[in-house]
């Protein structure tokens, strides 16, 4: 039996989650000084919620893959 090291990773989802987290922190910092980022029409809390949802989805995909890989062995 040959070992198949097939790995499903979605690094762009994790990158998007971290970019949204950074944008939320930056927007909140600007809001403390009475300013806002241009082209962002949402509250920092909404950006944070989106980042958490995407990161949770990425974690779920990774855990599912690890579970299936363990069951194949």
Protein Blocks (a to p, Z undefined) as FASTA:
>chain_A
ZZdfbdcddfklmmmmmmmmmmmmmmmmmmmnopacehiabdfklmmmmmmmmmmmmmmm
mmmmmmmmmmmZZ
